[in-house]
Amino acid sequence: MKYKLLMLMLLWSVATIAQKKAITVTEQTIAIPAAGQKAVYFYGFQKGDVAVITIEPDKPGQTINLEVQEYTSGAIVYSSQPVKKVKELKLTLPQKLVYKFIVSSTSDKATPARLSIKRLPEKNETRHFNSNITWQTIADTTWATTTEKVLVKGELTPVTIVDKTFRVASMTNLNPSRVSVPFKLPANTVHWVYWVGVGQQSVEDLKNMTKLVTKGASVLASSTVSPVVGFGLGLIPSLPQVNASGNIDYYFMNKQSAEKFVADEEGWKPYTFAQGTGIISDYKKVLSSETPKTTDGTLYATFRNSNTVTGLDITLKIVAFEQEKKYVNKQVRKPVKIEQRQIPFFGE
């Protein structure tokens, strides 16, 4: 029993001695600058560490100054008057910190010296703590709040561009079987909607949209908004569209191609953003970003009747949706000054 007790006491003593054994942070030869200049060193320590500092000039009789600061707060932990050497100065760390060691002299030339910094860890778990410091540059930004006019989205305003019914003759008729309808979109157009219907039944189907029992249709029924406008405003999800085969082809072109198309000449080229062949009714919402830019600002909706006997009535509706620019006063934070600074990171 006594033997076991002695062994336990011996192990405890060994552990205690190991825990208190000084760990070298740095051992180096330094050159303390001449008067008016300073040598600065940074090292990190764990909470409870005892920092042990020794600085000894190579030549006896030379004097040095040492100041130790907490890096973050700038608080002076230790400051000496000119001394011949600093011998095992012990400083206890109240928390995990970076210490800034400032060494200077009153000599008119550099003073060679030996610098030794060690740490006595309070706990054995922190023995392997890395005291070396790395630096990272961060930006400190000073902000100011100002009042500015900020552009916000205004309400969409529908503008009717085309709303007409016209006849396209059959291919064997002396009247034109090809027709073009020019139109221009307003400058502030966000998107536009077209609807094409062949014959009276298509027009009736469009009118009947206001009788649908949906949220969007209820809005239409209680107002003077047409179904095409309602679709463009997002009040209803779709417009009447007959998928059966018909005799009308339609395209969108620029002026040169439209003239060749109507004259039944070769060389006309339609735009690809929208077209239809053999339709009875069709429609689409076209974004301004999809809309081709023409030299004269005019687009041409062109139609062709492939029926050899019967002329057909076509109804074309085009509605553009403008968005008025609206500005409101808003508090805006803006950087007025940005300063770069370095912060230390523990090596751990």
C-alpha positions as CSV (number, residue, x, y, z in Angstrom):
1,M,0.0,0.0,0.0
2,K,2.8,2.4,0.9
3,Y,4.6,1.5,-2.3
4,K,1.5,2.4,-4.4
5,L,1.2,5.7,-2.5
6,L,4.8,6.5,-3.2
7,M,4.4,5.8,-6.9
8,L,1.3,8.0,-7.1
9,M,3.2,10.9,-5.4
10,L,6.2,10.4,-7.7
11,L,3.9,10.5,-10.8
12,W,2.2,13.6,-9.6
13,S,5.6,15.3,-9.0
14,V,6.8,14.3,-12.5
15,A,3.6,15.7,-14.0
16,T,3.9,18.9,-12.1
17,I,7.5,19.4,-13.0
18,A,6.7,18.7,-16.7
19,Q,3.8,21.2,-16.6
20,K,5.9,24.0,-15.2
21,K,8.8,23.3,-17.6
22,A,9.5,26.4,-19.6
23,I,8.7,26.2,-23.3
24,T,10.9,28.2,-25.7
25,V,8.9,30.8,-27.7
26,T,12.0,32.3,-29.3
27,E,15.8,32.3,-28.9
28,Q,17.5,34.7,-31.2
29,T,20.3,37.2,-31.7
30,I,18.9,40.6,-32.4
31,A,20.2,44.0,-33.4
32,I,18.6,46.7,-31.2
33,P,18.4,49.8,-33.4
34,A,20.2,53.0,-32.7
35,A,18.5,55.8,-30.6
36,G,15.3,57.0,-32.1
37,Q,14.4,53.6,-33.6
38,K,12.7,50.5,-32.2
39,A,12.7,46.7,-32.7
40,V,9.3,45.2,-32.4
41,Y,8.3,41.6,-31.9
42,F,4.9,39.9,-31.5
43,Y,4.1,36.6,-29.8
44,G,0.9,35.0,-28.5
45,F,0.3,33.4,-25.1
46,Q,-2.5,31.3,-23.6
47,K,-4.5,32.4,-20.5
48,G,-2.6,31.6,-17.4
49,D,0.8,31.5,-19.1
50,V,3.8,33.1,-17.4
51,A,5.9,34.8,-20.1
52,V,9.6,34.8,-19.2
53,I,11.7,37.5,-21.0
54,T,15.5,37.8,-21.0
55,I,17.4,40.4,-23.1
56,E,21.2,40.7,-22.7
57,P,23.5,42.9,-24.8
58,D,26.5,41.1,-26.2
59,K,28.8,43.8,-24.8
60,P,28.7,44.6,-21.0
61,G,27.8,48.1,-20.1
62,Q,25.4,48.9,-22.9
63,T,21.9,49.8,-21.9
64,I,18.5,48.9,-23.3
65,N,14.8,49.8,-22.9
66,L,12.0,47.2,-22.9
67,E,8.3,47.9,-23.2
68,V,5.6,45.2,-23.3
69,Q,2.1,46.0,-24.5
70,E,-1.2,44.2,-25.0
71,Y,-1.5,44.3,-28.8
72,T,-5.3,44.7,-28.9
73,S,-5.8,47.3,-26.2
74,G,-2.4,49.0,-26.3
75,A,-2.2,48.8,-22.5
76,I,1.4,48.9,-21.2
77,V,2.1,45.8,-19.2
78,Y,5.7,46.5,-18.5
79,S,8.1,49.4,-19.1
80,S,11.7,49.8,-18.0
81,Q,14.1,52.6,-17.6
82,P,17.5,52.1,-19.4
83,V,18.9,48.9,-18.0
84,K,22.0,46.9,-18.7
85,K,19.9,43.7,-19.2
86,V,16.5,42.2,-18.5
87,K,16.9,38.9,-16.7
88,E,14.0,36.5,-16.5
89,L,11.2,39.1,-16.3
90,K,8.0,37.2,-15.5
91,L,4.6,38.4,-16.7
92,T,1.4,36.4,-16.0
93,L,-1.2,36.4,-18.8
94,P,-4.8,37.2,-17.6
95,Q,-6.2,35.9,-20.8
96,K,-5.3,34.7,-24.2
97,L,-3.3,37.6,-25.7
98,V,-0.8,38.9,-28.2
99,Y,2.1,40.7,-26.5
100,K,4.0,43.4,-28.4
101,F,7.7,43.6,-27.3
102,I,9.3,46.9,-28.1
103,V,13.1,47.0,-27.6
104,S,15.2,50.2,-28.0
105,S,18.5,51.7,-26.8
106,T,20.1,55.1,-26.3
107,S,23.2,54.1,-28.2
108,D,24.2,55.9,-31.4
109,K,24.5,52.6,-33.2
110,A,22.9,49.2,-33.3
111,T,23.4,47.1,-30.2
112,P,23.7,43.3,-30.7
113,A,21.9,41.4,-28.0
114,R,20.4,38.0,-27.2
115,L,16.6,37.8,-26.9
116,S,14.9,34.9,-25.1
117,I,11.2,34.5,-24.6
118,K,9.7,31.5,-22.9
119,R,6.3,30.5,-21.5
120,L,5.3,28.5,-18.5
121,P,1.9,27.1,-19.3
122,E,-0.7,27.0,-16.5
123,K,-2.2,23.8,-17.8
124,N,-0.6,20.8,-19.4
125,E,-3.3,20.9,-22.2
126,T,-1.8,24.2,-23.5
127,R,1.8,23.0,-23.6
128,H,1.7,22.6,-27.4
129,F,0.2,26.1,-28.0
130,N,1.9,27.8,-31.0
131,S,3.0,31.3,-30.0
132,N,3.9,32.4,-33.5
133,I,1.6,35.0,-35.0
134,T,0.4,35.3,-38.6
135,W,-1.2,38.5,-40.0
136,Q,-4.3,39.1,-42.0
137,T,-5.2,42.4,-43.7
138,I,-8.8,43.5,-43.2
139,A,-10.6,46.7,-44.2
140,D,-12.1,49.0,-41.7
141,T,-15.0,50.8,-43.3
142,T,-16.5,54.0,-42.1
143,W,-20.2,54.4,-43.2
144,A,-22.4,57.4,-43.5
145,T,-26.2,57.5,-44.0
146,T,-27.5,59.9,-46.7
147,T,-30.9,60.5,-48.3
148,E,-31.1,59.7,-52.0
149,K,-33.7,59.4,-54.7
150,V,-33.9,55.7,-55.6
151,L,-35.6,54.3,-58.7
152,V,-38.4,51.9,-57.9
153,K,-40.7,50.0,-60.3
154,G,-43.8,51.9,-61.1
155,E,-47.1,50.4,-62.1
156,L,-47.6,48.9,-65.5
157,T,-49.6,51.0,-67.9
158,P,-51.2,49.3,-70.9
159,V,-51.1,51.1,-74.3
160,T,-53.2,49.7,-77.1
161,I,-51.0,49.8,-80.3
162,V,-53.1,47.8,-82.7
163,D,-56.8,46.7,-82.5
164,K,-58.2,46.0,-85.9
165,T,-59.9,43.5,-88.1
166,F,-58.9,43.2,-91.8
167,R,-59.4,40.8,-94.6
168,V,-56.7,38.7,-96.3
169,A,-57.9,37.5,-99.7
170,S,-57.5,33.9,-101.0
171,M,-54.5,33.0,-103.2
172,T,-56.7,33.1,-106.4
173,N,-58.3,36.4,-105.6
174,L,-57.2,39.6,-107.3
175,N,-56.9,41.2,-103.9
176,P,-53.7,40.7,-101.8
177,S,-53.4,37.3,-100.0
178,R,-50.5,38.8,-98.1
179,V,-50.8,41.7,-95.7
180,S,-48.5,43.6,-93.4
181,V,-49.4,45.7,-90.4
182,P,-46.7,48.2,-89.1
183,F,-46.5,49.2,-85.4
184,K,-44.2,51.0,-83.0
185,L,-43.7,50.2,-79.4
186,P,-43.4,53.0,-76.8
187,A,-39.9,53.7,-75.5
188,N,-40.6,52.6,-71.9
189,T,-42.2,49.3,-73.0
190,V,-41.4,46.4,-70.6
191,H,-43.2,43.8,-72.5
192,W,-46.0,43.6,-75.1
193,V,-48.8,41.1,-75.9
194,Y,-50.2,40.2,-79.3
195,W,-53.3,38.1,-80.1
196,V,-54.3,36.9,-83.6
197,G,-57.7,35.4,-84.3
198,V,-59.1,34.2,-87.6
199,G,-62.9,34.6,-88.1
200,Q,-65.7,35.7,-85.9
201,Q,-65.6,32.6,-83.6
202,S,-62.1,33.5,-82.4
203,V,-63.3,37.0,-81.5
204,E,-66.3,35.6,-79.6
205,D,-64.0,33.1,-77.7
206,L,-61.8,36.1,-76.6
207,K,-64.9,38.0,-75.4
208,N,-66.1,35.1,-73.4
209,M,-62.9,35.2,-71.3
210,T,-64.7,37.6,-69.0
211,K,-67.2,34.9,-68.1
212,L,-64.7,32.5,-66.6
213,V,-65.0,32.0,-62.9
214,T,-61.4,32.7,-61.9
215,K,-59.8,35.3,-59.8
216,G,-58.3,37.0,-62.8
217,A,-61.6,36.9,-64.8
218,S,-63.5,38.3,-61.8
219,V,-61.2,41.3,-62.0
220,L,-61.9,41.6,-65.7
221,A,-65.7,41.3,-65.3
222,S,-65.8,44.1,-62.8
223,S,-63.7,46.5,-64.9
224,T,-63.2,47.7,-68.5
225,V,-59.9,45.8,-68.8
226,S,-59.8,43.6,-72.0
227,P,-58.6,40.0,-71.8
228,V,-55.4,40.9,-73.7
229,V,-54.6,43.6,-71.2
230,G,-55.6,41.3,-68.3
231,F,-53.2,38.7,-69.6
232,G,-50.4,41.2,-70.0
233,L,-51.0,42.4,-66.4
234,G,-50.9,38.9,-65.1
235,L,-54.6,38.9,-64.0
236,I,-55.4,35.8,-66.1
237,P,-53.1,32.9,-67.0
238,S,-53.9,32.5,-70.7
239,L,-55.9,33.6,-73.7
240,P,-58.1,31.5,-76.1
241,Q,-55.9,29.5,-78.5
242,V,-57.3,27.0,-81.1
243,N,-54.9,24.3,-81.9
244,A,-56.8,23.1,-85.0
245,S,-55.2,23.5,-88.4
246,G,-56.1,26.7,-90.3
247,N,-55.0,28.6,-93.4
248,I,-53.2,31.7,-91.9
249,D,-49.5,32.1,-91.4
250,Y,-48.0,35.1,-89.6
251,Y,-44.6,36.5,-89.1
252,F,-42.9,39.6,-87.7
253,M,-40.4,41.4,-89.9
254,N,-38.5,44.6,-90.6
255,K,-39.6,47.0,-93.3
256,Q,-37.4,45.5,-96.1
257,S,-38.5,41.9,-95.5
258,A,-42.2,42.9,-95.1
259,E,-42.2,44.6,-98.5
260,K,-40.7,41.6,-100.2
261,F,-43.1,39.3,-98.3
262,V,-46.2,41.3,-99.4
263,A,-44.9,41.4,-103.0
264,D,-44.2,37.6,-102.9
265,E,-40.6,38.2,-103.7
266,E,-37.7,36.0,-102.5
267,G,-35.3,37.2,-99.8
268,W,-37.6,38.0,-97.0
269,K,-36.6,36.9,-93.5
270,P,-38.9,36.7,-90.5
271,Y,-37.7,37.3,-86.9
272,T,-37.6,34.1,-84.8
273,F,-39.0,35.4,-81.5
274,A,-42.6,34.7,-82.6
275,Q,-44.4,33.2,-85.6
276,G,-47.2,30.8,-86.5
277,T,-48.2,28.7,-89.4
278,G,-51.7,27.3,-90.2
279,I,-53.3,29.0,-87.1
280,I,-56.8,29.9,-86.2
281,S,-55.8,31.9,-83.1
282,D,-52.6,32.5,-81.3
283,Y,-50.9,34.9,-78.8
284,K,-47.7,35.6,-76.9
285,K,-46.2,37.8,-74.3
286,V,-42.9,39.3,-75.7
287,L,-40.3,40.8,-73.4
288,S,-38.6,44.0,-74.5
289,S,-35.3,42.1,-74.3
290,E,-36.6,39.7,-77.0
291,T,-37.9,42.4,-79.3
292,P,-35.6,43.1,-82.3
293,K,-34.4,46.7,-82.8
294,T,-35.1,48.1,-86.2
295,T,-33.5,51.1,-87.9
296,D,-36.8,53.0,-88.1
297,G,-38.2,51.7,-84.8
298,T,-41.1,49.9,-86.6
299,L,-42.0,46.2,-86.6
300,Y,-44.3,44.6,-89.2
301,A,-46.8,41.9,-88.4
302,T,-47.3,40.0,-91.7
303,F,-50.0,37.6,-92.7
304,R,-50.5,35.1,-95.5
305,N,-53.7,33.2,-96.5
306,S,-52.9,29.8,-98.0
307,N,-56.5,29.1,-98.9
308,T,-57.0,29.1,-102.6
309,V,-60.7,29.9,-102.5
310,T,-61.8,31.7,-99.3
311,G,-60.7,35.0,-98.0
312,L,-60.4,35.3,-94.3
313,D,-61.0,38.0,-91.7
314,I,-58.1,38.4,-89.2
315,T,-58.3,40.3,-85.9
316,L,-55.0,41.6,-84.5
317,K,-54.6,43.1,-81.1
318,I,-51.3,44.4,-79.8
319,V,-50.9,46.0,-76.4
320,A,-47.7,47.4,-75.0
321,F,-47.1,47.7,-71.3
322,E,-45.1,50.7,-70.1
323,Q,-43.5,51.1,-66.7
324,E,-43.2,54.7,-65.5
325,K,-40.0,55.5,-63.7
326,K,-40.8,56.3,-60.1
327,Y,-38.3,57.7,-57.6
328,V,-38.6,57.7,-53.8
329,N,-36.4,59.1,-51.0
330,K,-34.5,56.4,-49.2
331,Q,-31.9,56.3,-46.5
332,V,-28.8,54.8,-48.1
333,R,-25.6,53.7,-46.3
334,K,-22.4,54.5,-48.2
335,P,-18.8,54.0,-47.3
336,V,-16.9,57.3,-46.8
337,K,-13.6,55.9,-45.7
338,I,-11.9,52.5,-46.0
339,E,-8.7,51.9,-44.0
340,Q,-6.6,48.7,-44.3
341,R,-5.2,47.2,-41.1
342,Q,-3.6,44.0,-40.0
343,I,-4.9,41.8,-37.3
344,P,-3.0,38.9,-35.6
345,F,-4.0,35.2,-35.8
346,F,-2.7,32.7,-33.3
347,G,-0.8,29.8,-34.7
348,E,-2.6,27.5,-32.2
